[in-house]
């Protein structure tokens, strides 16, 4: 009777080991599949964002012409020159800092 119990215990241990090994293989296969799916989803999201950004930032030819004409009209007769007045420099710095800390949106 002792031998039967020992044989049953060894068989159960071997079966448990096989079950654990099979479970580990299934987990490894599932994890690899899941990782590949996540990577594909990330690539799709990045591609969609890049496409949306490129379509948003490219103005139509008519809009580009109008913008160029507007800039030319605004700068006609004006030459940019550096700001040398200390008070003006301080004011520009403060405006820049205020714009950087302003809430977006």
Rosetta blueprint (number, residue, H / E / L):
1 X L
2 X H
3 X H
4 X H
5 X H
6 X H
7 X H
8 X H
9 X H
10 X H
11 X H
12 X H
13 X H
14 X H
15 X H
16 X H
17 X H
18 X H
19 X H
20 X H
21 X H
22 X H
23 X H
24 X H
25 X H
26 X H
27 X H
28 X H
29 X H
30 X H
31 X H
32 X H
33 X H
34 X H
35 X H
36 X H
37 X H
38 X H
39 X H
40 X H
41 X H
42 X H
43 X H
44 X H
45 X H
46 X H
47 X H
48 X H
49 X H
50 X H
51 X H
52 X H
53 X H
54 X H
55 X H
56 X H
57 X H
58 X L
59 X L
60 X L
61 X H
62 X H
63 X H
64 X H
65 X H
66 X H
67 X H
68 X H
69 X H
70 X H
71 X H
72 X H
73 X H
74 X H
75 X H
76 X L
77 X L
78 X L
79 X L
80 X L
81 X L
82 X L
83 X L
84 X L
85 X L
86 X H
87 X H
88 X H
89 X H
90 X H
91 X H
92 X H
93 X H
94 X H
95 X H
96 X H
97 X H
98 X H
99 X H
100 X H
101 X H
102 X L
103 X L
104 X L
105 X L
